Amino acid sequence: MGNRFERILLAIGAASVIAMGVLITANVIARSFGGNIPDSNIIVEELMVAAILLPLAIATGQRAHVVVEFVSDRFSPEFRSRLVVLGSVMGLIALAPLIYSGSRAFLGEWSSGSFYFGDLALPKWPGRLLYVIGLSACWIRLAMLAISDTARIRRGEIVSDKEGA
């Protein structure tokens, strides 16, 4: 199911989804009575980052991403194993600049102390930090998969891109 850190990230992501639902519902009710919840749009935006990116590592570890197999199913299992590793390596390459730029954005927001211009003057850095944590955890999980899958191929085993296989 994933290591403890990934399960914690999953729990935070799930709690963020619930919090978004509660906040949006409360805001709709408040608006029907002529009120509103201050900065609810900003809070929902920040919660959405947590809801989407924090569970990414555990989904990666479970190989639970969308897979298009209509071409790769025609290849031999050995070649498909190599494609799985290639996919992990390409994911590592694709995530690296996102993590780098996200880290720079986080450090910039942290050092400048910038905030959203709203009623609550919420700081911008927590969402940037969640972004970096979520993508970094996914990058680490992808690296672990690439290494373990490569070792399995070298032992002559078949690597599957399906969950639990």
N, CA, C and O of each residue as an XYZ file, in Angstrom:
660
protein
N       0.826     -1.206      0.000
C       0.000      0.000      0.000
C       0.856      1.250      0.000
O       0.339      2.345     -0.223
N       2.115      1.122      0.237
C       2.949      2.305      0.276
C       3.542      2.475      1.655
O       3.074      1.880      2.625
N       4.564      3.282      1.733
C       5.175      3.480      3.029
C       4.369      4.470      3.868
O       3.381      5.040      3.406
N       4.805      4.656      5.084
C       4.051      5.482      6.030
C       3.910      6.926      5.540
O       2.833      7.514      5.635
N       4.997      7.492      5.017
C       4.954      8.869      4.530
C       3.933      9.022      3.409
O       3.182      9.997      3.382
N       3.902      8.064      2.485
C       2.933      8.127      1.382
C       1.507      8.004      1.892
O       0.604      8.659      1.371
N       1.294      7.176      2.901
C      -0.052      7.051      3.476
C      -0.475      8.340      4.171
O      -1.649      8.707      4.138
N       0.478      9.031      4.801
C       0.169     10.316      5.419
C      -0.210     11.339      4.348
O      -1.171     12.091      4.511
N       0.550     11.363      3.254
C       0.224     12.273      2.155
C      -1.153     11.961      1.577
O      -1.914     12.872      1.253
N      -1.474     10.669      1.446
C      -2.794     10.272      0.955
C      -3.894     10.751      1.898
O      -4.928     11.245      1.450
N      -3.671     10.605      3.199
C      -4.668     11.042      4.188
C      -4.868     12.558      4.133
O      -5.996     13.041      4.231
N      -3.781     13.301      3.975
C      -3.898     14.757      3.867
C      -4.644     15.127      2.585
O      -5.467     16.043      2.584
N      -4.356     14.415      1.496
C      -5.060     14.664      0.247
C      -6.551     14.385      0.372
O      -7.377     15.154     -0.121
N      -6.892     13.280      1.035
C      -8.309     12.947      1.234
C      -8.998     13.976      2.129
O     -10.132     14.378      1.867
N      -8.308     14.395      3.180
C      -8.868     15.422      4.068
C      -9.061     16.734      3.316
O     -10.005     17.474      3.591
N      -8.180     17.024      2.378
C      -8.312     18.243      1.573
C      -9.551     18.192      0.694
O     -10.239     19.199      0.527
N      -9.836     17.030      0.135
C     -11.048     16.882     -0.686
C     -12.294     17.109      0.172
O     -13.224     17.805     -0.236
N     -12.296     16.517      1.354
C     -13.444     16.698      2.263
C     -13.568     18.161      2.671
O     -14.669     18.713      2.680
N     -12.443     18.791      3.011
C     -12.471     20.199      3.407
C     -12.965     21.084      2.272
O     -13.708     22.036      2.509
N     -12.559     20.779      1.034
C     -13.058     21.553     -0.113
C     -14.571     21.423     -0.228
O     -15.273     22.412     -0.439
N     -15.066     20.202     -0.088
C     -16.514     19.996     -0.176
C     -17.272     20.743      0.897
O     -18.303     21.359      0.626
N     -16.762     20.689      2.123
C     -17.410     21.395      3.234
C     -17.368     22.899      3.012
O     -18.365     23.590      3.221
N     -16.207     23.409      2.588
C     -16.049     24.847      2.373
C     -16.943     25.358      1.255
O     -17.578     26.404      1.391
N     -16.995     24.624      0.154
C     -17.836     25.046     -0.966
C     -19.307     25.004     -0.570
O     -20.068     25.916     -0.892
N     -19.702     23.944      0.127
C     -21.095     23.843      0.580
C     -21.452     24.974      1.534
O     -22.507     25.595      1.408
N     -20.566     25.236      2.487
C     -20.820     26.310      3.452
C     -20.894     27.664      2.760
O     -21.698     28.517      3.134
N     -20.048     27.856      1.748
C     -20.062     29.125      1.033
C     -21.349     29.295      0.232
O     -21.898     30.395      0.168
N     -21.832     28.217     -0.377
C     -23.096     28.288     -1.116
C     -24.240     28.619     -0.163
O     -25.096     29.446     -0.477
N     -24.251     27.978      0.989
C     -25.297     28.261      1.979
C     -25.195     29.701      2.470
O     -26.204     30.395      2.595
N     -23.968     30.145      2.747
C     -23.783     31.522      3.217
C     -24.240     32.525      2.161
O     -24.859     33.535      2.496
N     -23.946     32.259      0.904
C     -24.356     33.183     -0.166
C     -25.866     33.223     -0.345
O     -26.420     34.247     -0.745
N     -26.530     32.113     -0.050
C     -27.989     32.125     -0.175
C     -28.640     33.002      0.893
O     -29.797     33.404      0.763
N     -27.878     33.294      1.953
C     -28.374     34.189      2.996
C     -27.696     35.560      2.941
O     -27.783     36.339      3.890
N     -27.023     35.848      1.828
C     -26.425     37.161      1.634
C     -25.029     37.329      2.203
O     -24.504     38.442      2.217
N     -24.422     36.268      2.667
C     -23.067     36.356      3.225
C     -22.076     35.607      2.351
O     -22.394     35.195      1.235
N     -20.896     35.443      2.865
C     -19.908     34.613      2.185
C     -18.804     34.253      3.167
O     -18.686     34.842      4.242
N     -18.021     33.297      2.782
C     -16.855     32.905      3.579
C     -15.664     33.631      2.979
O     -15.397     33.493      1.785
N     -14.942     34.407      3.787
C     -13.827     35.187      3.234
C     -12.759     34.300      2.598
O     -12.377     33.273      3.159
N     -12.293     34.702      1.441
C     -11.196     34.051      0.723
C     -11.435     32.567      0.444
O     -10.485     31.789      0.358
N     -12.692     32.178      0.305
C     -12.985     30.756      0.080
C     -12.388     30.259     -1.236
O     -11.955     29.109     -1.315
N     -12.358     31.099     -2.264
C     -11.770     30.677     -3.540
C     -10.285     30.383     -3.397
O      -9.788     29.400     -3.948
N      -9.581     31.220     -2.668
C      -8.147     31.022     -2.459
C      -7.896     29.751     -1.654
O      -6.992     28.976     -1.966
N      -8.693     29.549     -0.629
C      -8.530     28.353      0.211
C      -8.786     27.094     -0.607
O      -8.050     26.115     -0.482
N      -9.824     27.106     -1.445
C     -10.126     25.948     -2.294
C      -8.984     25.697     -3.277
O      -8.625     24.544     -3.518
N      -8.412     26.752     -3.845
C      -7.274     26.587     -4.756
C      -6.101     25.895     -4.057
O      -5.484     24.990     -4.618
N      -5.807     26.318     -2.853
C      -4.691     25.733     -2.115
C      -4.996     24.285     -1.710
O      -4.115     23.427     -1.753
N      -6.229     24.024     -1.323
C      -6.619     22.654     -0.970
C      -6.571     21.735     -2.189
O      -6.278     20.546     -2.065
N      -6.859     22.291     -3.364
C      -6.837     21.476     -4.578
C      -5.425     20.986     -4.890
O      -5.248     19.868     -5.372
N      -4.426     21.815     -4.619
C      -3.041     21.389     -4.814
C      -2.761     20.164     -3.946
O      -2.182     19.183     -4.414
N      -3.172     20.227     -2.687
C      -2.966     19.090     -1.781
C      -3.756     17.872     -2.237
O      -3.246     16.752     -2.199
N      -4.986     18.079     -2.664
C      -5.845     16.957     -3.052
C      -5.321     16.223     -4.279
O      -5.489     15.009     -4.394
N      -4.692     16.944     -5.189
C      -4.231     16.323     -6.431
C      -2.806     15.791     -6.316
O      -2.533     14.668     -6.741
N      -1.904     16.571     -5.755
C      -0.490     16.213     -5.814
C      -0.001     15.343     -4.661
O       0.907     14.536     -4.860
N      -0.562     15.476     -3.478
C      -0.046     14.685     -2.359
C      -0.266     13.179     -2.530
O       0.619     12.405     -2.165
N      -1.396     12.730     -3.063
C      -1.572     11.279     -3.260
C      -0.845     10.716     -4.482
O      -0.922      9.514     -4.739
N      -0.150     11.553     -5.229
C       0.492     11.116     -6.467
C       1.545     10.033     -6.236
O       1.668      9.113     -7.045
N       2.299     10.129     -5.155
C       3.362      9.144     -4.892
C       2.785      7.756     -4.638
O       3.315      6.766     -5.142
N       1.712      7.674     -3.869
C       1.152      6.352     -3.572
C       0.490      5.768     -4.822
O       0.526      4.555     -5.033
N      -0.113      6.626     -5.650
C      -0.685      6.138     -6.911
C       0.421      5.624     -7.827
O       0.241      4.627     -8.527
N       1.558      6.302     -7.820
C       2.700      5.857     -8.624
C       3.226      4.525     -8.110
O       3.508      3.619     -8.894
N       3.356      4.408     -6.801
C       3.850      3.166     -6.208
C       2.944      1.979     -6.490
O       3.413      0.847     -6.605
N       1.661      2.232     -6.601
C       0.700      1.167     -6.895
C       0.512      0.974     -8.393
O      -0.280      0.134     -8.820
N       1.231      1.744     -9.183
C       1.120      1.710    -10.649
C      -0.334      1.909    -11.071
O      -0.851      1.206    -11.939
N      -0.969      2.872    -10.441
C      -2.394      3.094    -10.644
C      -2.688      4.257    -11.586
O      -3.781      4.823    -11.545
N      -1.727      4.621    -12.433
C      -1.962      5.688    -13.397
C      -2.654      5.125    -14.629
O      -2.680      3.913    -14.846
N      -3.207      6.012    -15.422
C      -3.860      5.613    -16.665
C      -2.790      5.075    -17.617
O      -1.753      5.707    -17.817
N      -3.049      3.921    -18.191
C      -2.104      3.274    -19.095
C      -2.819      2.979    -20.411
O      -3.926      2.439    -20.419
N      -2.182      3.335    -21.514
C      -2.710      3.035    -22.838
C      -1.908      1.864    -23.381
O      -0.704      1.983    -23.606
N      -2.568      0.739    -23.590
C      -1.859     -0.498    -23.906
C      -2.117     -1.046    -25.299
O      -1.622     -2.126    -25.621
N      -2.859     -0.361    -26.122
C      -3.241     -0.971    -27.391
C      -2.045     -1.249    -28.298
O      -2.136     -2.108    -29.175
N      -0.931     -0.548    -28.115
C       0.266     -0.825    -28.902
C       1.214     -1.737    -28.122
O       1.725     -2.718    -28.663
N       1.445     -1.409    -26.855
C       2.441     -2.161    -26.076
C       2.023     -3.607    -25.830
O       2.887     -4.454    -25.603
N       0.742     -3.916    -25.867
C       0.304     -5.309    -25.682
C       0.768     -6.217    -26.816
O       0.781     -7.438    -26.664
N       1.143     -5.642    -27.931
C       1.607     -6.432    -29.064
C       3.090     -6.818    -28.941
O       3.584     -7.651    -29.701
N       3.790     -6.208    -27.984
C       5.215     -6.489    -27.794
C       5.421     -7.667    -26.854
O       4.503     -8.085    -26.149
N       6.619     -8.186    -26.855
C       6.952     -9.290    -25.944
C       6.980     -8.774    -24.506
O       7.194     -7.584    -24.278
N       6.764     -9.663    -23.537
C       6.814     -9.239    -22.127
C       8.162     -8.623    -21.742
O       8.213     -7.699    -20.930
N       9.236     -9.125    -22.312
C      10.554     -8.572    -22.003
C      10.670     -7.124    -22.485
O      11.188     -6.264    -21.772
N      10.184     -6.865    -23.702
C      10.249     -5.503    -24.237
C       9.325     -4.576    -23.457
O       9.673     -3.425    -23.193
N       8.129     -5.084    -23.083
C       7.213     -4.285    -22.266
C       7.851     -3.931    -20.929
O       7.645     -2.831    -20.418
N       8.624     -4.852    -20.358
C       9.321     -4.565    -19.107
C      10.259     -3.383    -19.278
O      10.340     -2.512    -18.411
N      10.964     -3.358    -20.395
C      11.882     -2.244    -20.664
C      11.116     -0.935    -20.882
O      11.587      0.136    -20.497
N       9.940     -1.026    -21.496
C       9.111      0.163    -21.681
C       8.629      0.718    -20.343
O       8.523      1.933    -20.176
N       8.337     -0.166    -19.393
C       7.918      0.283    -18.061
C       9.039      1.081    -17.406
O       8.795      2.139    -16.827
N      10.263      0.576    -17.499
C      11.404      1.291    -16.927
C      11.622      2.606    -17.668
O      11.885      3.634    -17.043
N      11.514      2.581    -18.998
C      11.668      3.803    -19.779
C      10.620      4.845    -19.358
O      10.926      6.034    -19.268
N       9.397      4.397    -19.105
C       8.348      5.309    -18.644
C       8.690      5.938    -17.306
O       8.441      7.125    -17.091
N       9.264      5.143    -16.402
C       9.675      5.688    -15.107
C      10.788      6.715    -15.269
O      10.766      7.771    -14.636
N      11.754      6.403    -16.115
C      12.868      7.340    -16.347
C      12.360      8.627    -16.998
O      12.791      9.718    -16.628
N      11.457      8.509    -17.953
C      10.896      9.701    -18.589
C      10.103     10.534    -17.573
O      10.124     11.763    -17.622
N       9.411      9.864    -16.662
C       8.711     10.574    -15.603
C       9.666     11.333    -14.699
O       9.383     12.459    -14.289
N      10.811     10.705    -14.386
C      11.829     11.384    -13.574
C      12.333     12.638    -14.275
O      12.492     13.691    -13.657
N      12.579     12.510    -15.570
C      13.073     13.649    -16.346
C      12.015     14.755    -16.411
O      12.341     15.937    -16.300
N      10.754     14.369    -16.589
C       9.679     15.358    -16.705
C       9.404     16.070    -15.376
O       9.097     17.262    -15.365
N       9.511     15.353    -14.269
C       9.220     15.962    -12.972
C      10.343     16.859    -12.464
O      10.089     17.792    -11.702
N      11.573     16.591    -12.874
C      12.720     17.341    -12.343
C      12.588     18.858    -12.528
O      12.773     19.593    -11.558
N      12.276     19.360    -13.733
C      12.150     20.819    -13.858
C      10.942     21.385    -13.099
O      10.972     22.530    -12.648
N       9.892     20.589    -12.962
C       8.731     21.052    -12.193
C       9.091     21.209    -10.719
O       8.687     22.173    -10.069
N       9.850     20.254    -10.204
C      10.282     20.335     -8.802
C      11.229     21.514     -8.617
O      11.134     22.245     -7.631
N      12.137     21.694     -9.562
C      13.088     22.799     -9.474
C      12.363     24.149     -9.480
O      12.606     24.993     -8.619
N      11.482     24.342    -10.447
C      10.782     25.627    -10.528
C       9.836     25.820     -9.352
O       9.672     26.937     -8.863
N       9.209     24.734     -8.894
C       8.346     24.830     -7.722
C       9.127     25.187     -6.469
O       8.650     25.947     -5.626
N      10.332     24.635     -6.349
C      11.185     24.959     -5.200
C      11.600     26.422     -5.235
O      11.604     27.101     -4.208
N      11.948     26.898     -6.418
C      12.315     28.316     -6.542
C      11.129     29.218     -6.204
O      11.294     30.242     -5.541
N       9.945     28.842     -6.655
C       8.749     29.636     -6.344
C       8.475     29.622     -4.847
O       8.162     30.658     -4.261
N       8.593     28.447     -4.223
C       8.381     28.354     -2.777
C       9.373     29.236     -2.027
O       8.981     30.005     -1.150
N      10.649     29.127     -2.368
C      11.672     29.919     -1.670
C      11.458     31.410     -1.884
O      11.694     32.209     -0.978
N      11.010     31.790     -3.082
C      10.715     33.196     -3.342
C       9.552     33.707     -2.514
O       9.609     34.802     -1.955
N       8.494     32.905     -2.440
C       7.322     33.300     -1.647
C       7.665     33.319     -0.157
O       7.213     34.196      0.580
N       8.457     32.356      0.274
C       8.844     32.269      1.680
C       9.681     33.482      2.088
O       9.425     34.109      3.116
N      10.689     33.803      1.265
C      11.598     34.887      1.640
C      10.946     36.264      1.514
O      11.276     37.177      2.269
N      10.029     36.415      0.570
C       9.397     37.726      0.396
C       8.212     37.922      1.338
O       7.794     39.051      1.595
N       7.677     36.824      1.846
C       6.520     36.940      2.735
C       5.262     37.373      2.006
O       4.370     37.971      2.609
N       5.181     37.078      0.712
C       4.020     37.531     -0.062
C       2.755     36.785      0.360
O       2.802     35.674      0.889
N       1.650     37.427      0.109
C       0.356     36.889      0.515
C      -0.697     37.236     -0.524
O      -0.483     38.094     -1.381
N      -1.831     36.565     -0.440
C      -2.950     36.855     -1.321
C      -3.669     38.099     -0.807
O      -3.822     38.288      0.399
N      -4.102     38.934     -1.729
C      -4.828     40.133     -1.332
C      -6.300     39.774     -1.164
O      -7.078     39.826     -2.117
N      -6.659     39.419      0.025
C      -8.028     39.076      0.359
C      -8.311     39.508      1.785
O      -7.489     40.166      2.423
N      -9.458     39.140      2.266
C      -9.842     39.525      3.626
C      -8.917     38.940      4.683
O      -8.660     39.575      5.706
N      -8.415     37.731      4.442
C      -7.594     37.046      5.445
C      -6.092     37.235      5.236
O      -5.300     36.866      6.103
N      -5.695     37.799      4.111
C      -4.276     37.993      3.779
C      -3.483     36.700      3.987
O      -2.483     36.676      4.704
N      -3.950     35.634      3.347
C      -3.311     34.321      3.483
C      -1.952     34.303      2.790
O      -1.811     34.866      1.704
N      -0.955     33.669      3.395
C       0.365     33.585      2.751
C       0.309     32.652      1.541
O      -0.510     31.735      1.487
N       1.187     32.899      0.581
C       1.222     32.093     -0.638
C       2.085     30.845     -0.507
O       1.887     29.889     -1.257
N       3.030     30.826      0.417
C       4.011     29.744      0.476
C       3.439     28.366      0.812
O       4.004     27.384      0.330
N       2.364     28.207      1.598
C       1.933     26.831      1.899
C       1.546     26.024      0.663
O       1.869     24.839      0.579
N       0.867     26.639     -0.287
C       0.495     25.925     -1.510
C       1.708     25.550     -2.335
O       1.752     24.472     -2.927
N       2.693     26.435     -2.379
C       3.934     26.140     -3.105
C       4.690     24.997     -2.440
O       5.266     24.144     -3.115
N       4.683     24.989     -1.109
C       5.352     23.910     -0.377
C       4.662     22.568     -0.624
O       5.333     21.558     -0.831
N       3.332     22.551     -0.604
C       2.596     21.313     -0.879
C       2.891     20.804     -2.286
O       3.006     19.598     -2.505
N       3.010     21.718     -3.227
C       3.350     21.367     -4.611
C       4.695     20.650     -4.661
O       4.821     19.594     -5.282
N       5.695     21.226     -4.005
C       7.037     20.645     -4.019
C       7.058     19.300     -3.286
O       7.696     18.356     -3.753
N       6.379     19.203     -2.160
C       6.345     17.945     -1.407
C       5.690     16.842     -2.233
O       6.214     15.732     -2.321
N       4.544     17.148     -2.839
C       3.835     16.143     -3.628
C       4.641     15.651     -4.815
O       4.733     14.445     -5.046
N       5.222     16.566     -5.566
C       6.008     16.156     -6.737
C       7.306     15.472     -6.332
O       7.738     14.531     -6.998
N       7.935     15.928     -5.252
C       9.183     15.296     -4.798
C       8.932     13.870     -4.331
O       9.723     12.974     -4.627
N       7.840     13.650     -3.604
C       7.502     12.294     -3.164
C       7.244     11.387     -4.362
O       7.641     10.222     -4.361
N       6.582     11.919     -5.376
C       6.337     11.146     -6.602
C       7.653     10.846     -7.310
O       7.840      9.736     -7.808
N       8.565     11.812     -7.366
C       9.863     11.619     -8.015
C      10.658     10.527     -7.301
O      11.266      9.670     -7.942
N      10.646     10.567     -5.980
C      11.369      9.551     -5.206
C      10.777      8.169     -5.462
O      11.513      7.198     -5.635
N       9.453      8.079     -5.488
C       8.797      6.792     -5.742
C       9.122      6.292     -7.149
O       9.381      5.104     -7.339
N       9.111      7.189     -8.132
C       9.467      6.790     -9.495
C      10.907      6.290     -9.563
O      11.188      5.303    -10.243
N      11.819      6.962     -8.867
C      13.217      6.525     -8.848
C      13.327      5.138     -8.225
O      14.070      4.291     -8.720
N      12.591      4.905     -7.143
C      12.611      3.583     -6.503
C      12.081      2.515     -7.460
O      12.637      1.419     -7.542
N      11.008      2.835     -8.182
C      10.458      1.881     -9.150
C      11.443      1.612    -10.277
O      11.638      0.463    -10.675
N      12.061      2.660    -10.789
C      13.019      2.475    -11.893
C      14.174      1.585    -11.460
O      14.599      0.709    -12.213
N      14.682      1.801    -10.261
C      15.800      0.994     -9.760
C      15.376     -0.445     -9.522
O      16.061     -1.373     -9.951
N      14.252     -0.639     -8.843
C      13.819     -2.018     -8.547
C      13.401     -2.762     -9.812
O      13.660     -3.958     -9.943
N      12.755     -2.057    -10.746
C      12.355     -2.701    -11.997
C      13.571     -3.072    -12.848
O      13.590     -4.129    -13.479
N      14.575     -2.212    -12.864
C      15.806     -2.530    -13.590
C      16.476     -3.756    -12.988
O      16.963     -4.621    -13.715
N      16.502     -3.832    -11.670
C      17.095     -5.006    -11.010
C      16.318     -6.270    -11.364
O      16.916     -7.322    -11.593
N      15.005     -6.175    -11.411
C      14.187     -7.336    -11.772
C      14.458     -7.779    -13.202
O      14.546     -8.977    -13.471
N      14.591     -6.832    -14.117
C      14.889     -7.175    -15.510
C      16.246     -7.854    -15.603
O      16.406     -8.825    -16.342
N      17.220     -7.351    -14.863
C      18.569     -7.958    -14.896
C      18.558     -9.388    -14.356
O      19.388    -10.209    -14.745
N      17.612     -9.683    -13.455
C      17.489    -11.057    -12.932
C      16.681    -11.944    -13.874
O      16.507    -13.134    -13.611
N      16.189    -11.371    -14.969
C      15.433    -12.144    -15.945
C      13.943    -12.188    -15.658
O      13.217    -12.963    -16.280
N      13.477    -11.374    -14.732
C      12.049    -11.343    -14.391
C      11.305    -10.383    -15.321
O      11.907     -9.552    -16.001
N      10.003    -10.521    -15.327
C       9.135     -9.664    -16.125
C       8.550     -8.596    -15.209
O       8.110     -8.891    -14.097
N       8.548     -7.356    -15.683
C       7.975     -6.242    -14.933
C       6.648     -5.869    -15.573
O       6.559     -5.721    -16.792
N       5.634     -5.721    -14.762
C       4.324     -5.365    -15.276
C       3.995     -3.941    -14.846
O       4.437     -3.480    -13.794
N       3.224     -3.262    -15.660
C       2.777     -1.911    -15.307
C       1.403     -1.942    -14.651
O       0.789     -0.896    -14.444
N       0.926     -3.119    -14.329
C      -0.378     -3.259    -13.708
C      -0.227     -3.350    -12.201
O       0.752     -3.893    -11.688
N      -1.213     -2.810    -11.502
C      -1.209     -2.817    -10.045
C      -1.197     -4.253     -9.522
O      -1.989     -5.092     -9.951
N      -0.299     -4.512     -8.604
C      -0.252     -5.808     -7.957
C       0.321     -6.918     -8.805
O       0.399     -8.054     -8.337
N       0.724     -6.645    -10.029
C       1.256     -7.709    -10.893
C       2.757     -7.821    -10.792
O       3.359     -8.666    -11.454
